[in-house]
Amino acid sequence: MSDAMLGGRLLALVDALAGRRVVIAGDVIADEFIYGEIARVSREAPVLILNYDSTEIVPGGAGNAAGNVASLGGAARLAGVTGRDETGRRLLATLKSRRIDVDAVLRPAGYRTPTKTRILAGGIHSAKQQVVRIDRAASGTIDEASRAAFEARVLRAVRAADALLVSDYGSGLVRPQLVTEAKRIFRLKAEATGSAKGKSRGRDESRGFRLQAEGIILVDSRYNLLRFRGMTACTPNESEVEQALGVRIADNARALERAGRALLAETRAAAVLITRGSRGMALFEADRPTVHIPIVGSDQIADVTGAGDTVIATMTLALSAGAPFDDAARLANYAGGLVVMKRGTATVSASELRYAISGGAVGRAAGPA
Protein backbone atom coordinates (compact mmCIF):
# COMPACT_ATOMS: atom_id res chain seq x y z
CA MET A 1 0.00 0.00 0.00
CA SER A 2 1.37 3.43 -0.96
CA ASP A 3 1.89 6.17 1.62
CA ALA A 4 -0.91 8.19 -0.01
CA MET A 5 -3.36 5.30 0.21
CA LEU A 6 -2.43 4.58 3.82
CA GLY A 7 -2.78 8.25 4.70
CA GLY A 8 -6.21 8.32 3.11
CA ARG A 9 -7.30 5.28 5.08
CA LEU A 10 -6.06 6.75 8.35
CA LEU A 11 -7.79 10.09 7.68
CA ALA A 12 -11.05 8.23 7.04
CA LEU A 13 -10.47 6.28 10.22
CA VAL A 14 -10.11 9.48 12.25
CA ASP A 15 -13.56 10.52 11.00
CA ALA A 16 -14.96 7.11 11.99
CA LEU A 17 -13.93 7.57 15.65
CA ALA A 18 -16.65 10.13 16.33
CA GLY A 19 -19.40 8.89 18.59
CA ARG A 20 -17.94 5.47 19.37
CA ARG A 21 -19.03 4.56 22.89
CA VAL A 22 -16.20 3.52 25.19
CA VAL A 23 -16.34 2.55 28.86
CA ILE A 24 -13.03 3.28 30.59
CA ALA A 25 -12.67 1.26 33.79
CA GLY A 26 -9.83 1.34 36.26
CA ASP A 27 -7.58 3.40 38.48
CA VAL A 28 -8.42 7.10 38.44
CA ILE A 29 -5.38 9.12 39.51
CA ALA A 30 -4.86 12.84 40.04
CA ASP A 31 -1.77 14.17 38.27
CA GLU A 32 -0.71 17.32 40.08
CA PHE A 33 1.88 19.67 38.57
CA ILE A 34 3.51 22.35 40.71
CA TYR A 35 5.42 24.95 38.70
CA GLY A 36 8.14 27.20 40.06
CA GLU A 37 10.94 29.49 38.96
CA ILE A 38 14.49 28.78 40.10
CA ALA A 39 15.58 31.46 42.56
CA ARG A 40 18.87 30.26 44.03
CA VAL A 41 20.64 27.37 45.75
CA SER A 42 19.63 26.84 49.36
CA ARG A 43 22.12 27.46 52.19
CA GLU A 44 20.54 24.61 54.15
CA ALA A 45 21.36 21.88 51.63
CA PRO A 46 22.58 21.57 48.04
CA VAL A 47 19.07 21.95 46.62
CA LEU A 48 17.27 24.55 44.54
CA ILE A 49 14.89 27.08 46.01
CA LEU A 50 11.89 27.70 43.77
CA ASN A 51 9.56 30.67 43.72
CA TYR A 52 6.11 29.12 43.48
CA ASP A 53 4.19 29.93 40.31
CA SER A 54 1.09 27.75 39.96
CA THR A 55 -0.54 24.36 40.54
CA GLU A 56 -2.48 22.29 38.04
CA ILE A 57 -4.45 19.08 38.66
CA VAL A 58 -5.38 16.95 35.65
CA PRO A 59 -6.82 13.44 35.26
CA GLY A 60 -4.28 10.64 35.16
CA GLY A 61 -4.53 6.87 34.77
CA ALA A 62 -8.00 5.82 33.64
CA GLY A 63 -9.02 9.49 33.77
CA ASN A 64 -6.39 10.40 31.18
CA ALA A 65 -7.46 7.51 28.95
CA ALA A 66 -11.03 8.80 29.18
CA GLY A 67 -9.82 12.31 28.36
CA ASN A 68 -8.15 11.05 25.20
CA VAL A 69 -11.26 9.12 24.13
CA ALA A 70 -13.31 12.29 24.53
CA SER A 71 -10.78 14.57 22.81
CA LEU A 72 -10.73 12.23 19.80
CA GLY A 73 -14.50 12.46 19.45
CA GLY A 74 -15.58 9.33 21.28
CA ALA A 75 -18.31 9.11 23.91
CA ALA A 76 -16.35 8.37 27.09
CA ARG A 77 -17.89 6.90 30.22
CA LEU A 78 -15.53 6.54 33.17
CA ALA A 79 -15.86 3.97 35.95
CA GLY A 80 -13.49 4.10 38.91
CA VAL A 81 -13.02 5.40 42.44
CA THR A 82 -12.14 8.87 43.72
CA GLY A 83 -12.23 10.45 47.16
CA ARG A 84 -14.52 13.10 48.56
CA ASP A 85 -11.44 15.23 49.26
CA GLU A 86 -10.62 18.50 47.51
CA THR A 87 -8.40 16.70 44.99
CA GLY A 88 -11.21 14.33 44.10
CA ARG A 89 -13.69 17.18 43.70
CA ARG A 90 -11.34 19.10 41.41
CA LEU A 91 -10.64 15.96 39.42
CA LEU A 92 -14.32 15.22 38.81
CA ALA A 93 -14.95 18.84 37.82
CA THR A 94 -12.16 18.64 35.24
CA LEU A 95 -13.47 15.35 33.86
CA LYS A 96 -16.97 16.78 33.48
CA SER A 97 -15.61 19.87 31.73
CA ARG A 98 -14.05 17.52 29.15
CA ARG A 99 -17.44 15.95 28.35
CA ILE A 100 -16.72 12.69 30.18
CA ASP A 101 -19.61 10.83 31.82
CA VAL A 102 -18.59 10.23 35.45
CA ASP A 103 -21.86 8.76 36.76
CA ALA A 104 -20.13 5.39 37.24
CA VAL A 105 -17.36 6.85 39.44
CA LEU A 106 -17.63 5.79 43.11
CA ARG A 107 -16.73 8.13 46.00
CA PRO A 108 -16.45 5.99 49.17
CA ALA A 109 -16.30 7.76 52.52
CA GLY A 110 -12.77 8.01 53.87
CA TYR A 111 -11.10 7.25 50.55
CA ARG A 112 -8.19 9.53 49.60
CA THR A 113 -7.73 10.21 45.90
CA PRO A 114 -4.36 8.78 44.77
CA THR A 115 -2.16 11.64 43.60
CA LYS A 116 1.12 11.93 41.74
CA THR A 117 2.69 15.32 42.38
CA ARG A 118 5.38 16.48 39.98
CA ILE A 119 7.42 19.58 40.79
CA LEU A 120 8.76 21.36 37.71
CA ALA A 121 11.34 24.11 37.73
CA GLY A 122 12.93 26.41 35.19
CA GLY A 123 14.05 29.93 34.45
CA ILE A 124 12.01 32.75 33.00
CA HIS A 125 13.01 31.94 29.43
CA SER A 126 13.50 28.19 29.70
CA ALA A 127 11.18 25.19 29.66
CA LYS A 128 10.18 23.77 33.03
CA GLN A 129 11.84 20.43 33.87
CA GLN A 130 10.60 17.87 36.36
CA VAL A 131 12.89 17.77 39.41
CA VAL A 132 11.02 15.43 41.75
CA ARG A 133 7.81 13.38 41.97
CA ILE A 134 5.84 12.65 45.13
CA ASP A 135 3.30 9.81 45.11
CA ARG A 136 0.42 9.75 47.58
CA ALA A 137 -1.36 6.41 47.40
CA ALA A 138 -5.02 5.90 48.13
CA SER A 139 -5.83 5.57 51.81
CA GLY A 140 -6.08 1.83 52.40
CA THR A 141 -7.06 -0.91 50.00
CA ILE A 142 -10.27 -1.18 48.04
CA ASP A 143 -12.79 -3.09 50.14
CA GLU A 144 -14.94 -5.86 48.66
CA ALA A 145 -18.13 -3.81 48.76
CA SER A 146 -16.56 -0.97 46.77
CA ARG A 147 -15.02 -3.40 44.30
CA ALA A 148 -18.34 -5.17 43.77
CA ALA A 149 -20.11 -1.84 43.26
CA PHE A 150 -17.42 -0.77 40.79
CA GLU A 151 -17.73 -4.00 38.79
CA ALA A 152 -21.52 -3.76 38.73
CA ARG A 153 -21.33 -0.22 37.33
CA VAL A 154 -18.79 -1.24 34.70
CA LEU A 155 -20.86 -4.19 33.48
CA ARG A 156 -24.03 -2.10 33.43
CA ALA A 157 -22.27 0.53 31.33
CA VAL A 158 -20.84 -2.10 28.96
CA ARG A 159 -24.38 -3.05 27.91
CA ALA A 160 -24.67 0.26 26.05
CA ALA A 161 -21.06 0.48 24.83
CA ASP A 162 -19.02 -0.44 21.77
CA ALA A 163 -15.80 -1.06 23.70
CA LEU A 164 -14.26 -1.48 27.13
CA LEU A 165 -10.86 -0.03 27.98
CA VAL A 166 -9.31 -1.42 31.18
CA SER A 167 -6.68 0.76 32.86
CA ASP A 168 -5.00 -1.14 35.70
CA TYR A 169 -2.31 0.82 37.53
CA GLY A 170 -1.96 -1.74 40.30
CA SER A 171 -4.35 -0.58 43.04
CA GLY A 172 -6.15 -3.92 43.12
CA LEU A 173 -9.44 -2.43 41.95
CA VAL A 174 -9.50 -4.24 38.60
CA ARG A 175 -9.72 -8.03 38.57
CA PRO A 176 -9.31 -10.30 35.52
CA GLN A 177 -12.85 -11.60 36.09
CA LEU A 178 -14.14 -8.21 34.96
CA VAL A 179 -12.83 -8.83 31.45
CA THR A 180 -14.40 -12.30 31.40
CA GLU A 181 -17.80 -10.93 32.41
CA ALA A 182 -17.59 -8.04 29.95
CA LYS A 183 -16.82 -10.50 27.14
CA ARG A 184 -19.91 -12.50 28.09
CA ILE A 185 -22.11 -9.40 28.00
CA PHE A 186 -20.76 -8.29 24.63
CA ARG A 187 -21.31 -11.79 23.25
CA LEU A 188 -24.90 -11.92 24.51
CA LYS A 189 -25.57 -8.51 23.00
CA ALA A 190 -24.27 -9.68 19.65
CA GLU A 191 -26.29 -12.89 19.75
CA ALA A 192 -29.46 -11.01 20.70
CA THR A 193 -29.20 -8.84 17.60
CA GLY A 194 -28.20 -11.74 15.36
CA SER A 195 -24.94 -10.01 14.50
CA ALA A 196 -22.72 -12.70 15.98
CA LYS A 197 -23.74 -14.91 13.05
CA GLY A 198 -23.16 -12.16 10.52
CA LYS A 199 -26.86 -11.37 10.03
CA SER A 200 -26.53 -7.68 10.67
CA ARG A 201 -22.86 -6.73 10.77
CA GLY A 202 -22.73 -3.02 10.10
CA ARG A 203 -20.50 -1.31 7.58
CA ASP A 204 -19.78 2.33 7.10
CA GLU A 205 -19.77 2.20 3.30
CA SER A 206 -18.50 5.76 2.89
CA ARG A 207 -15.31 4.95 4.77
CA GLY A 208 -14.87 1.24 4.14
CA PHE A 209 -14.55 0.24 7.80
CA ARG A 210 -16.52 -2.70 9.10
CA LEU A 211 -18.27 -1.87 12.37
CA GLN A 212 -17.67 -4.43 15.07
CA ALA A 213 -20.67 -6.58 15.95
CA GLU A 214 -19.04 -7.84 19.12
CA GLY A 215 -17.48 -5.58 21.70
CA ILE A 216 -13.85 -4.57 21.80
CA ILE A 217 -11.87 -5.05 25.04
CA LEU A 218 -8.39 -3.58 25.49
CA VAL A 219 -6.26 -3.96 28.61
CA ASP A 220 -3.43 -1.81 29.92
CA SER A 221 -2.07 -3.42 33.10
CA ARG A 222 1.15 -2.11 34.58
CA TYR A 223 1.98 -5.07 36.82
CA ASN A 224 -0.50 -7.90 36.19
CA LEU A 225 -0.93 -8.25 32.45
CA LEU A 226 -0.39 -12.02 32.46
CA ARG A 227 -3.39 -12.48 34.74
CA PHE A 228 -5.78 -11.23 32.04
CA ARG A 229 -7.06 -13.57 29.33
CA GLY A 230 -8.96 -13.36 26.08
CA MET A 231 -9.04 -9.60 25.49
CA THR A 232 -9.08 -8.11 22.01
CA ALA A 233 -5.65 -6.53 22.49
CA CYS A 234 -3.21 -5.26 25.09
CA THR A 235 -0.72 -2.39 24.76
CA PRO A 236 2.22 -2.87 27.15
CA ASN A 237 5.37 -0.82 26.86
CA GLU A 238 8.70 -2.58 26.45
CA SER A 239 9.75 -2.28 30.09
CA GLU A 240 6.44 -3.79 31.23
CA VAL A 241 6.96 -6.70 28.85
CA GLU A 242 10.48 -7.25 30.16
CA GLN A 243 9.22 -7.24 33.74
CA ALA A 244 6.30 -9.57 33.02
CA LEU A 245 8.38 -12.15 31.14
CA GLY A 246 11.71 -11.71 32.91
CA VAL A 247 13.57 -10.93 29.68
CA ARG A 248 15.74 -8.17 28.23
CA ILE A 249 14.78 -6.83 24.78
CA ALA A 250 16.63 -3.57 23.98
CA ASP A 251 17.84 -3.82 20.34
CA ASN A 252 17.54 -7.61 20.16
CA ALA A 253 14.99 -8.30 17.39
CA ARG A 254 14.80 -12.00 18.23
CA ALA A 255 14.10 -11.26 21.89
CA LEU A 256 11.35 -8.86 20.86
CA GLU A 257 9.79 -11.45 18.55
CA ARG A 258 9.87 -14.15 21.23
CA ALA A 259 8.39 -11.79 23.81
CA GLY A 260 5.54 -10.68 21.58
CA ARG A 261 4.64 -14.25 20.62
CA ALA A 262 4.86 -15.33 24.28
CA LEU A 263 2.42 -12.59 25.30
CA LEU A 264 -0.01 -13.65 22.57
CA ALA A 265 0.08 -17.21 23.87
CA GLU A 266 -0.10 -16.29 27.57
CA THR A 267 -2.94 -13.76 27.31
CA ARG A 268 -4.79 -15.38 24.40
CA ALA A 269 -5.35 -11.88 23.05
CA ALA A 270 -6.12 -11.39 19.38
CA ALA A 271 -3.26 -8.88 19.18
CA VAL A 272 -0.42 -7.45 21.24
CA LEU A 273 0.95 -3.97 20.57
CA ILE A 274 4.29 -3.31 22.29
CA THR A 275 5.25 0.36 22.50
CA ARG A 276 9.02 0.91 22.37
CA GLY A 277 9.59 4.64 22.80
CA SER A 278 11.99 5.99 20.18
CA ARG A 279 12.06 2.53 18.55
CA GLY A 280 8.40 2.80 17.58
CA MET A 281 5.92 -0.03 18.03
CA ALA A 282 5.62 -3.73 17.25
CA LEU A 283 2.27 -5.36 16.48
CA PHE A 284 1.81 -9.10 16.96
CA GLU A 285 -1.13 -11.15 15.70
CA ALA A 286 -1.45 -14.92 15.62
CA ASP A 287 -0.56 -16.46 12.25
CA ARG A 288 0.55 -13.09 10.86
CA PRO A 289 4.01 -11.60 10.47
CA THR A 290 5.03 -8.99 13.01
CA VAL A 291 4.44 -5.39 11.93
CA HIS A 292 7.17 -2.97 13.00
CA ILE A 293 5.97 0.63 13.05
CA PRO A 294 8.62 3.38 13.23
CA ILE A 295 7.98 6.54 15.24
CA VAL A 296 6.40 9.48 13.47
CA GLY A 297 7.56 13.06 13.89
CA SER A 298 10.57 14.06 15.95
CA ASP A 299 12.38 11.76 18.34
CA GLN A 300 13.03 14.76 20.61
CA ILE A 301 10.52 13.75 23.28
CA ALA A 302 9.27 16.47 25.64
CA ASP A 303 7.36 14.32 28.16
CA VAL A 304 6.18 10.69 28.14
CA THR A 305 3.75 11.18 31.04
CA GLY A 306 0.49 9.42 30.15
CA ALA A 307 1.53 8.55 26.59
CA GLY A 308 0.39 4.95 27.06
CA ASP A 309 -3.10 6.21 27.91
CA THR A 310 -3.23 8.07 24.60
CA VAL A 311 -2.09 5.00 22.66
CA ILE A 312 -4.65 2.62 24.16
CA ALA A 313 -7.47 5.19 23.86
CA THR A 314 -6.76 5.68 20.15
CA MET A 315 -6.39 1.95 19.54
CA THR A 316 -9.67 1.20 21.32
CA LEU A 317 -11.61 3.79 19.35
CA ALA A 318 -10.12 2.68 16.05
CA LEU A 319 -10.91 -0.99 16.63
CA SER A 320 -14.44 -0.19 17.78
CA ALA A 321 -14.88 1.73 14.52
CA GLY A 322 -14.01 -1.45 12.60
CA ALA A 323 -10.36 -0.83 11.72
CA PRO A 324 -7.98 -3.78 11.28
CA PHE A 325 -5.26 -4.09 13.89
CA ASP A 326 -2.50 -2.65 11.71
CA ASP A 327 -4.46 0.50 10.82
CA ALA A 328 -5.50 0.95 14.45
CA ALA A 329 -1.87 0.58 15.58
CA ARG A 330 -0.60 3.07 13.00
CA LEU A 331 -3.20 5.61 14.08
CA ALA A 332 -2.24 5.05 17.73
CA ASN A 333 1.39 5.57 16.72
CA TYR A 334 0.54 8.99 15.30
CA ALA A 335 -1.36 9.89 18.49
CA GLY A 336 1.49 8.74 20.71
CA GLY A 337 4.00 10.69 18.64
CA LEU A 338 1.96 13.86 19.10
CA VAL A 339 1.29 13.55 22.81
CA VAL A 340 4.95 13.05 23.82
CA MET A 341 5.71 16.46 22.33
CA LYS A 342 3.42 18.05 24.92
CA ARG A 343 4.32 18.84 28.50
CA GLY A 344 2.58 17.00 31.31
CA THR A 345 -0.40 14.65 31.15
CA ALA A 346 -1.90 15.55 27.78
CA THR A 347 -4.48 14.54 25.20
CA VAL A 348 -4.63 14.55 21.41
CA SER A 349 -7.53 15.81 19.31
CA ALA A 350 -8.93 14.44 16.07
CA SER A 351 -7.95 17.67 14.32
CA GLU A 352 -4.33 17.29 15.46
CA LEU A 353 -4.30 13.71 14.14
CA ARG A 354 -5.60 14.85 10.75
CA TYR A 355 -2.91 17.54 10.59
CA ALA A 356 -0.12 15.06 11.37
CA ILE A 357 -1.37 12.37 8.97
CA SER A 358 -1.95 14.80 6.10
CA GLY A 359 1.33 16.66 6.54
CA GLY A 360 -0.53 19.85 7.40
CA ALA A 361 -3.05 19.71 4.56
CA VAL A 362 -6.07 19.39 6.90
CA GLY A 363 -6.70 19.89 10.60
CA ARG A 364 -4.57 21.97 12.93
CA ALA A 365 -1.14 21.62 14.43
CA ALA A 366 -0.75 20.08 17.87
CA GLY A 367 -1.05 22.54 20.71
CA PRO A 368 -1.07 22.36 24.51
CA ALA A 369 -3.06 19.67 26.31
Secondary structure, 3 states (H helix, E strand, C coil): CCHHHHHHHHHHHHHHCCCCEEEEEECEEEEEEEEEEEEEECCCCCCEEEEEEEEEEEEEEHHHHHHHHHHCCCEEEEEEECCCCHHHHHHHHHHHHCCCEEEEEECCCCCCCCEEEEEEEECCCCCCEEEEEEEECCCCCCCHHHHHHHHHHHHHHHCCCCEEEEEECCCCCCCHHHHHHHHHHHHHHHHHCCHHHCCCCCEECCCCEECCCCCEEEEEECCCHHHCCCCCEECCEHHHHHHHHCCCCCCCHHHHHHHHHHHHHHHCCCEEEEECHHHCEEEEECCCCCEEECCCCCCCCCCCCCHHHHHHHHHHHHHHCCCCHHHHHHHHHHHHHHHCCCCCCCCCCHHHHHHHHHCCCCCCCCCCC
